Amino acid sequence: MSIKLLKNAIVVTVNPQREILYHGAIAIENDRIAAIGDSAELEAKYSHADEVFDFSGKVIFPGFINTHNHLFQTLLKGLGDDMVLKDWLSTMTFPAATNLTREDCYQAAMLGCVEGIHSGITTMLDYMYPHNREGLCDGILDAYKELGIRGILGRGCMDTGAQFGVHPGIMQQKDAVEKDIRRLFENYHNSENGRIKIWVAPAAMWSNSREMLEMLWKVTNEYHSGFTVHISETPFDREAAKELHGYVDAELLEQLGIVGPNVLMVHCCYLTDRDMEMAQKYDMKVSHNVCSNMYLSSGVAPVPEMLKRGINVSLGVDGAASNNSQDMVELMKFTALQHKVNTRNPMAISAEKVLELATIDGARAIGMEDEIGSLEVGKKADLVVFDPLESPKAIPMHNPVSTLVYSSSLKNITDVFVDGNVIMQDGVVKTIRNRTEKQLLQDVQTCAENLCERGKITNRREGHRWNSIYK
């Protein structure tokens, strides 16, 4: 048995009582939290610990849970800036998606997960929807396994929607999709001590046939897994689904019987009262992607209204082609500020609630609230260490939750534990194999440039025009 003692910290538990221990410690036995309490008491009780970490002046938070991403898009940062959606798709997203290789997906996922780890993400839900060849999902899973992060791979698909602009090069037939999804479930689901899980993730209701959606829901429940889908990100999503299926996307879920606590709806900027009543009725979950919604000018999700109704909302960084970062710390601040200004009410959402969205509510969104999302005895030891002294932005720290949400940066996240394993220590990711973090960044730069050349993506370097918009 391996025992670790983390002592002399401020411990923000996010437990049901929302306790904060200002002279706290955590004991970890193997992959789980064995004890939480006064630092002096636990130091005496666990004097035999194999490793002792002195986190004096630092704060321990539960690991942050990112409930929506497209990791392949880390290779596309900055190529889709300041564009309407049609141009965003045609100039770089589709050209890249149709040229991806397994190695591209691995390198992209390594970069996205490493950036995420630096921002305190311990659980990453990826949503892999383009499949121009076999094995792309495996590249992402390779990165999950190497880094030791808790990773969910949502196997995405599209088999229709050409009339709406879906590129035929990334469409797949239902039988091919089902065969690959079953392969992924059989080979990877609940592997790596349970850290890796497989979900299904149809790209959108308007880009999948009824037969595909019904098959995906059947497989989801067969494997006791989760189903995640973009819902009402824009008015177009609702209108296209209605044109194809006869119902707007949120209503179509209920018509097909795709409802329940294992359904995670993404974006939800245009949910109606009826849609929210449905979500509440079936305990369906929502992933809120504020940076992406702003970047693409998609709209503002009615998060305060959802929260009032008791709908579980979590946070997603979304793909780096519609965010340009994988930074959960940045995302938390934007989440708080957007809803304050949109409602013109500073009480619309609090720092504490935003932290809940990133932790325990994120755990509920993926059906893992009994395992992660808070620091409690018996739960998995997924946690983040925050040092306010690493950045002048975080000093003075009067309230650790406020400091995290409103006045911190990646530099403040110094240590990350997943399953009780140290995956980042003193700001250095420890689980990258056979190369340094700087070498990884250099490799990803080369990989991204090669992908752009294969996809003939010219909106870069000399090919990028100065875009003042206003003359």
C-alpha positions as CSV (number, residue, x, y, z in Angstrom):
1,M,0.0,0.0,0.0
2,S,1.2,3.5,-0.9
3,I,0.4,6.3,1.5
4,K,0.9,10.0,0.8
5,L,0.3,12.8,3.2
6,L,-0.5,16.3,2.0
7,K,-0.1,18.7,5.0
8,N,-0.3,22.3,6.1
9,A,-2.7,23.3,3.3
10,I,-6.0,25.2,3.0
11,V,-8.3,22.4,1.9
12,V,-11.4,23.5,-0.1
13,T,-13.4,20.3,0.1
14,V,-16.6,21.1,-1.9
15,N,-18.2,18.4,0.3
16,P,-21.9,18.6,1.1
17,Q,-21.2,21.0,4.0
18,R,-18.8,23.0,1.7
19,E,-16.1,22.9,4.4
20,I,-12.9,24.8,4.1
21,L,-10.1,23.6,6.4
22,Y,-7.5,26.4,6.9
23,H,-5.0,24.1,8.7
24,G,-5.8,21.0,6.8
25,A,-4.2,17.8,5.5
26,I,-5.2,14.9,3.3
27,A,-4.0,11.3,3.5
28,I,-4.1,9.2,0.4
29,E,-3.9,5.5,0.4
30,N,-3.2,4.1,-3.1
31,D,-5.8,5.9,-5.3
32,R,-8.3,7.1,-2.7
33,I,-8.6,9.7,0.0
34,A,-8.2,7.9,3.4
35,A,-8.5,10.9,5.7
36,I,-9.1,14.7,5.7
37,G,-8.6,16.8,8.8
38,D,-6.5,18.9,11.0
39,S,-2.9,18.9,9.7
40,A,-1.2,18.3,13.1
41,E,-3.6,15.4,13.9
42,L,-3.1,13.7,10.5
43,E,0.6,14.2,10.6
44,A,0.8,12.3,13.9
45,K,-1.6,9.5,12.6
46,Y,0.3,9.1,9.3
47,S,3.9,9.4,10.5
48,H,4.6,6.3,8.5
49,A,3.5,7.8,5.2
50,D,5.7,6.9,2.2
51,E,5.6,10.4,0.9
52,V,5.0,13.7,2.6
53,F,4.1,16.9,0.7
54,D,4.3,20.2,2.7
55,F,1.9,22.6,1.0
56,S,2.2,25.5,3.5
57,G,0.5,28.6,2.1
58,K,-1.1,26.6,-0.7
59,V,-4.7,25.6,-1.4
60,I,-5.9,22.2,-2.3
61,F,-9.0,22.0,-4.5
62,P,-10.8,19.0,-6.1
63,G,-9.6,18.3,-9.6
64,F,-11.4,20.3,-12.3
65,I,-13.7,18.4,-14.7
66,N,-13.9,19.5,-18.3
67,T,-17.1,18.1,-19.8
68,H,-16.6,19.1,-23.5
69,N,-13.7,19.3,-25.8
70,H,-12.4,18.5,-29.3
71,L,-8.8,17.7,-28.7
72,F,-7.8,17.4,-32.3
73,Q,-8.5,21.1,-32.6
74,T,-5.5,22.1,-30.6
75,L,-3.6,21.9,-33.9
76,L,-5.8,24.6,-35.3
77,K,-5.4,27.4,-32.7
78,G,-5.7,30.8,-34.2
79,L,-6.7,29.7,-37.7
80,G,-10.4,30.4,-37.3
81,D,-10.3,33.8,-35.6
82,D,-12.9,36.4,-36.4
83,M,-14.9,34.3,-38.9
84,V,-18.5,33.5,-39.3
85,L,-19.3,29.8,-38.9
86,K,-19.4,29.0,-42.6
87,D,-15.9,30.3,-43.2
88,W,-14.6,28.8,-39.9
89,L,-15.7,25.4,-41.3
90,S,-14.6,25.7,-44.9
91,T,-11.2,27.4,-44.4
92,M,-9.7,25.2,-41.8
93,T,-12.0,22.8,-39.7
94,F,-13.1,20.6,-42.6
95,P,-9.7,20.7,-44.5
96,A,-8.0,19.6,-41.2
97,A,-10.6,17.0,-40.2
98,T,-10.3,15.3,-43.5
99,N,-6.6,15.0,-43.3
100,L,-6.1,13.8,-39.7
101,T,-4.0,10.8,-38.8
102,R,-3.7,8.8,-35.6
103,E,-0.4,10.5,-34.9
104,D,-2.0,14.0,-35.4
105,C,-4.7,13.1,-32.9
106,Y,-2.1,11.7,-30.4
107,Q,0.0,14.9,-30.6
108,A,-3.0,17.2,-30.4
109,A,-4.4,15.3,-27.4
110,M,-1.0,15.4,-25.6
111,L,-0.9,19.2,-26.1
112,G,-4.5,19.7,-25.0
113,C,-4.3,17.5,-22.0
114,V,-0.9,19.0,-20.9
115,E,-2.4,22.5,-21.1
116,G,-5.4,21.3,-19.3
117,I,-3.3,19.7,-16.5
118,H,-1.5,23.1,-16.1
119,S,-5.0,24.6,-15.5
120,G,-6.0,21.9,-13.0
121,I,-8.1,19.7,-15.3
122,T,-7.9,16.1,-14.0
123,T,-10.9,14.7,-16.0
124,M,-11.2,15.4,-19.7
125,L,-14.2,14.5,-21.9
126,D,-13.2,14.6,-25.5
127,Y,-15.8,14.6,-28.4
128,M,-14.1,13.1,-31.4
129,Y,-16.5,13.6,-34.4
130,P,-14.4,13.6,-37.6
131,H,-13.3,10.1,-38.9
132,N,-11.6,10.1,-42.3
133,R,-9.8,6.9,-41.4
134,E,-9.6,4.3,-38.7
135,G,-7.8,4.7,-35.4
136,L,-8.2,8.4,-34.8
137,C,-9.8,7.8,-31.4
138,D,-7.0,5.5,-30.5
139,G,-4.5,8.4,-30.8
140,I,-6.4,10.4,-28.2
141,L,-6.7,7.3,-25.9
142,D,-2.9,6.9,-26.3
143,A,-2.4,10.3,-24.9
144,Y,-4.9,9.7,-22.0
145,K,-3.0,6.6,-21.0
146,E,0.5,8.1,-21.3
147,L,-0.4,11.2,-19.1
148,G,-2.5,9.3,-16.5
149,I,-5.3,11.8,-16.8
150,R,-8.9,10.6,-16.2
151,G,-10.3,10.6,-19.8
152,I,-13.6,10.1,-21.4
153,L,-13.6,9.5,-25.2
154,G,-16.9,10.4,-26.8
155,R,-16.9,8.6,-30.2
156,G,-18.6,11.0,-32.5
157,C,-20.1,10.5,-36.0
158,M,-22.1,12.1,-38.8
159,D,-24.0,10.3,-41.6
160,T,-26.1,13.1,-43.1
161,G,-26.2,16.8,-43.3
162,A,-24.5,17.4,-46.7
163,Q,-27.2,20.0,-47.5
164,F,-26.1,21.9,-44.4
165,G,-22.4,21.8,-45.3
166,V,-21.1,18.6,-43.7
167,H,-18.1,17.4,-45.6
168,P,-18.6,14.0,-47.2
169,G,-15.0,13.1,-46.2
170,I,-15.9,12.8,-42.6
171,M,-19.3,11.0,-42.9
172,Q,-19.6,7.4,-42.0
173,Q,-22.3,4.8,-42.4
174,K,-24.2,3.4,-39.4
175,D,-22.7,-0.1,-39.5
176,A,-19.1,1.1,-39.7
177,V,-19.8,3.5,-36.8
178,E,-21.3,0.8,-34.6
179,K,-18.5,-1.6,-35.3
180,D,-15.9,0.9,-34.3
181,I,-17.8,2.0,-31.2
182,R,-18.2,-1.6,-30.0
183,R,-14.4,-2.1,-30.6
184,L,-13.6,1.0,-28.5
185,F,-16.0,-0.2,-25.7
186,E,-14.5,-3.7,-25.6
187,N,-10.9,-2.6,-25.8
188,Y,-10.8,0.6,-23.6
189,H,-14.0,1.1,-21.5
190,N,-13.1,1.2,-17.8
191,S,-9.5,0.5,-18.5
192,E,-6.4,2.0,-16.7
193,N,-7.9,1.5,-13.2
194,G,-11.2,2.8,-14.4
195,R,-9.7,6.2,-15.5
196,I,-10.6,5.7,-19.2
197,K,-14.2,5.5,-20.3
198,I,-16.0,5.4,-23.7
199,W,-19.1,7.4,-24.5
200,V,-21.0,8.1,-27.7
201,A,-21.1,11.7,-29.1
202,P,-23.1,12.3,-32.3
203,A,-21.9,15.6,-33.7
204,A,-25.4,17.1,-33.9
205,M,-29.0,16.0,-34.3
206,W,-29.1,17.5,-37.8
207,S,-25.9,15.7,-38.9
208,N,-27.2,12.2,-38.0
209,S,-30.0,10.1,-39.2
210,R,-32.7,8.8,-36.9
211,E,-31.3,5.3,-37.4
212,M,-27.8,6.4,-36.4
213,L,-29.1,8.2,-33.3
214,E,-31.3,5.2,-32.2
215,M,-28.3,2.8,-32.6
216,L,-26.1,5.1,-30.6
217,W,-28.6,5.3,-27.7
218,K,-29.0,1.5,-27.8
219,V,-25.2,1.0,-27.5
220,T,-24.9,3.6,-24.8
221,N,-27.3,1.8,-22.6
222,E,-26.0,-1.6,-23.4
223,Y,-22.6,-0.6,-22.0
224,H,-24.1,1.5,-19.2
225,S,-22.4,4.6,-20.5
226,G,-23.1,8.2,-21.5
227,F,-24.5,10.1,-24.5
228,T,-23.4,13.6,-25.3
229,V,-24.5,15.9,-28.2
230,H,-24.4,19.5,-29.2
231,I,-27.9,21.0,-28.6
232,S,-29.2,24.4,-29.6
233,E,-25.8,26.0,-29.9
234,T,-27.2,28.3,-32.5
235,P,-30.7,28.9,-34.0
236,F,-29.4,27.0,-37.0
237,D,-29.0,23.8,-35.0
238,R,-32.7,24.0,-34.1
239,E,-33.9,24.8,-37.6
240,A,-31.7,22.2,-39.3
241,A,-32.9,19.5,-37.0
242,K,-36.5,20.4,-37.7
243,E,-36.0,20.4,-41.4
244,L,-34.4,17.0,-41.3
245,H,-36.3,15.3,-38.6
246,G,-39.5,17.4,-38.0
247,Y,-38.5,18.5,-34.5
248,V,-36.0,21.0,-33.1
249,D,-33.0,19.3,-31.7
250,A,-33.9,19.4,-28.0
251,E,-37.4,18.1,-28.7
252,L,-36.0,15.4,-31.0
253,L,-34.2,13.9,-28.1
254,E,-37.4,13.3,-26.2
255,Q,-39.2,12.1,-29.4
256,L,-36.5,9.4,-29.8
257,G,-36.5,8.5,-26.1
258,I,-32.9,9.7,-25.7
259,V,-33.5,11.1,-22.2
260,G,-32.2,10.5,-18.8
261,P,-29.4,11.3,-16.4
262,N,-26.7,9.9,-18.7
263,V,-27.5,12.5,-21.5
264,L,-25.2,15.5,-21.5
265,M,-26.3,18.3,-23.8
266,V,-23.6,20.7,-24.9
267,H,-23.9,24.5,-25.3
268,C,-27.8,24.9,-25.0
269,C,-27.7,28.7,-25.8
270,Y,-31.2,28.6,-27.2
271,L,-33.1,26.3,-24.9
272,T,-36.8,27.3,-24.4
273,D,-38.8,27.0,-21.2
274,R,-40.2,23.7,-22.6
275,D,-36.7,22.4,-23.3
276,M,-35.6,23.3,-19.8
277,E,-38.6,21.6,-18.3
278,M,-37.7,18.5,-20.2
279,A,-34.1,18.6,-19.0
280,Q,-35.3,19.0,-15.4
281,K,-37.9,16.2,-15.8
282,Y,-35.4,13.6,-17.0
283,D,-32.3,14.9,-15.0
284,M,-30.5,15.6,-18.2
285,K,-27.2,17.5,-17.9
286,V,-25.7,20.5,-19.6
287,S,-22.1,21.4,-20.5
288,H,-21.7,25.2,-20.6
289,N,-18.9,26.4,-23.0
290,V,-18.7,30.1,-22.4
291,C,-15.4,30.9,-24.2
292,S,-16.5,29.1,-27.3
293,N,-19.9,30.6,-27.2
294,M,-18.3,34.1,-27.1
295,Y,-15.6,33.3,-29.7
296,L,-18.1,32.1,-32.3
297,S,-20.7,34.7,-31.1
298,S,-23.1,31.8,-30.7
299,G,-25.1,33.4,-27.9
300,V,-25.5,33.3,-24.1
301,A,-26.8,30.1,-22.5
302,P,-29.5,30.8,-19.9
303,V,-27.4,29.3,-17.1
304,P,-28.8,31.2,-14.1
305,E,-32.3,30.1,-15.2
306,M,-31.1,26.5,-15.6
307,L,-29.6,26.6,-12.1
308,K,-32.8,28.0,-10.6
309,R,-34.7,25.1,-12.1
310,G,-32.3,22.6,-10.6
311,I,-30.7,21.6,-13.9
312,N,-27.1,20.3,-13.4
313,V,-24.7,22.6,-15.3
314,S,-21.0,21.8,-15.8
315,L,-18.1,23.6,-17.7
316,G,-16.4,22.7,-21.0
317,V,-13.4,24.5,-22.6
318,D,-14.5,23.2,-26.0
319,G,-12.1,22.7,-28.9
320,A,-9.2,25.0,-29.2
321,A,-10.3,26.1,-32.7
322,S,-13.2,27.9,-31.0
323,N,-11.5,29.0,-27.8
324,N,-7.7,29.1,-28.6
325,S,-6.9,27.6,-25.2
326,Q,-7.6,24.7,-22.9
327,D,-7.5,26.8,-19.7
328,M,-10.1,26.0,-17.0
329,V,-8.9,28.8,-14.8
330,E,-9.7,31.3,-17.6
331,L,-13.0,29.6,-18.3
332,M,-14.2,29.9,-14.7
333,K,-13.7,33.7,-14.7
334,F,-15.4,34.2,-18.0
335,T,-18.3,32.0,-16.8
336,A,-18.8,34.3,-13.8
337,L,-18.5,37.5,-15.7
338,Q,-20.7,36.7,-18.7
339,H,-23.7,35.9,-16.6
340,K,-23.3,38.9,-14.4
341,V,-23.2,41.3,-17.3
342,N,-25.8,39.5,-19.4
343,T,-28.3,39.7,-16.5
344,R,-26.9,43.0,-15.2
345,N,-27.0,41.3,-11.8
346,P,-23.8,40.8,-9.9
347,M,-25.6,38.1,-7.9
348,A,-26.4,36.0,-11.0
349,I,-23.7,33.6,-10.2
350,S,-21.0,33.5,-7.5
351,A,-17.4,32.4,-7.4
352,E,-18.4,29.5,-5.2
353,K,-21.0,28.3,-7.7
354,V,-18.6,28.5,-10.5
355,L,-16.2,26.3,-8.6
356,E,-19.0,23.8,-8.1
357,L,-19.7,23.8,-11.8
358,A,-16.0,22.9,-12.4
359,T,-15.9,20.2,-9.7
360,I,-18.9,18.4,-8.1
361,D,-21.4,19.5,-10.8
362,G,-18.9,18.3,-13.5
363,A,-18.8,15.0,-11.7
364,R,-22.6,14.7,-11.7
365,A,-22.6,15.6,-15.4
366,I,-20.6,12.4,-16.2
367,G,-22.2,10.2,-13.6
368,M,-19.2,10.1,-11.3
369,E,-20.2,12.2,-8.3
370,D,-19.7,9.3,-6.0
371,E,-16.1,9.0,-7.1
372,I,-14.7,12.5,-7.9
373,G,-15.7,16.2,-7.8
374,S,-15.1,16.8,-4.1
375,L,-12.5,16.0,-1.4
376,E,-14.1,13.4,0.8
377,V,-13.0,10.2,2.4
378,G,-13.4,7.2,0.1
379,K,-13.4,9.2,-3.1
380,K,-10.7,9.1,-5.7
381,A,-7.6,11.2,-5.0
382,D,-8.0,13.7,-7.9
383,L,-6.9,17.1,-6.7
384,V,-5.2,20.3,-7.6
385,V,-2.7,22.4,-5.6
386,F,-2.9,26.2,-6.0
387,D,0.0,28.5,-4.9
388,P,-1.0,32.2,-4.7
389,L,2.7,33.2,-4.5
390,E,3.4,32.0,-8.0
391,S,1.7,35.1,-9.5
392,P,1.3,38.7,-8.3
393,K,-2.3,38.5,-9.8
394,A,-3.3,36.1,-6.9
395,I,-2.0,38.3,-4.0
396,P,-3.3,39.2,-1.6
397,M,-5.4,36.1,-1.1
398,H,-8.3,36.7,1.3
399,N,-10.7,34.1,0.0
400,P,-9.2,31.1,-1.8
401,V,-12.3,30.5,-4.0
402,S,-12.5,34.1,-5.0
403,T,-8.8,34.2,-5.8
404,L,-9.0,31.1,-7.9
405,V,-12.0,32.3,-10.0
406,Y,-11.3,36.0,-10.3
407,S,-7.6,36.6,-9.9
408,S,-5.4,33.6,-10.9
409,S,-3.6,32.1,-13.8
410,L,-2.0,28.8,-15.0
411,K,1.1,29.7,-13.0
412,N,-0.8,29.3,-9.8
413,I,-1.6,25.6,-10.4
414,T,1.6,23.9,-9.2
415,D,0.7,20.2,-8.5
416,V,-1.9,17.8,-9.9
417,F,-2.9,14.4,-8.6
418,V,-5.1,11.9,-10.4
419,D,-5.9,8.5,-8.8
420,G,-3.4,9.5,-6.1
421,N,-0.6,9.7,-8.7
422,V,1.4,12.9,-9.1
423,I,1.0,13.9,-12.7
424,M,2.3,17.4,-12.3
425,Q,4.7,18.6,-9.6
426,D,6.1,22.1,-9.1
427,G,4.7,23.1,-12.4
428,V,6.2,20.3,-14.4
429,V,4.1,17.5,-16.0
430,K,5.8,14.3,-14.9
431,T,4.1,11.7,-17.1
432,I,5.3,12.7,-20.6
433,R,7.3,9.8,-21.9
434,N,10.7,10.0,-23.7
435,R,10.7,13.8,-24.1
436,T,10.5,17.0,-22.2
437,E,7.5,19.2,-22.2
438,K,9.3,21.7,-24.4
439,Q,10.1,19.0,-26.9
440,L,6.5,18.0,-26.9
441,L,5.5,21.6,-27.8
442,Q,8.1,21.6,-30.6
443,D,6.7,18.3,-31.9
444,V,3.2,19.6,-31.9
445,Q,4.2,22.8,-33.7
446,T,5.7,20.6,-36.5
447,C,2.7,18.4,-36.5
448,A,0.3,21.3,-36.9
449,E,2.3,22.8,-39.7
450,N,2.3,19.5,-41.6
451,L,-1.4,19.1,-41.1
452,C,-2.0,22.6,-42.6
453,E,0.2,21.8,-45.6
454,R,-1.7,18.6,-46.2
455,G,-5.1,20.3,-45.9
456,K,-3.9,23.3,-47.9
457,I,-4.9,25.6,-45.0
458,T,-3.4,29.0,-45.9
459,N,-4.7,31.3,-43.2
460,R,-1.3,31.3,-41.4
461,R,2.0,33.1,-41.5
462,E,2.4,35.0,-44.8
463,G,-1.1,33.8,-45.9
464,H,-2.9,35.5,-43.0
465,R,-4.2,38.9,-44.0
466,W,-4.4,41.8,-41.5
467,N,-8.0,41.9,-40.5
468,S,-8.9,45.4,-39.1
469,I,-12.6,44.9,-40.2
470,Y,-13.3,48.7,-39.8
471,K,-11.6,50.8,-42.4
